[in-house]
Amino acid sequence: MVHIKRLQEDGADIIAIVGEIDASSSIELDLAIAKSVGEGFKKIIVDCQALEYISSAGLGVFMSYIEELKDKGISFVLFGMKERVLNTFSILGLADLLNIRETKQEAKKLADELSV
């Protein structure tokens, strides 16, 4: 079960994920990112502090946006991952393809730097 909230802060769209992302709930994550991209946000920050688990389907959602985000010049940063969630990203090499930071402050700073 997952709950995804979107809020805008300092020109960035922040997507907060609460719970677990599996094959069925990955659709909600996909819709949230698609809305952010579609609404023209140039900075998208994903709050993973309450993300308890992510399956390969959830990771696939992030992977599916990498090229589009790059092509559209969108800063995309994730932050606050629990160690086991971060390990999942690392094992599959996504930690090298995505911008991941520990804190919201670090994520915002990087998003600002990338959007210049």
Summary of the structure (lengths in Angstrom):
residues: 116
radius of gyration: 12.7
end to end distance: 36.6
largest distance: 36.6
contacts: 354
relative contact order: 0.17
helix: 46%
strand: 33%
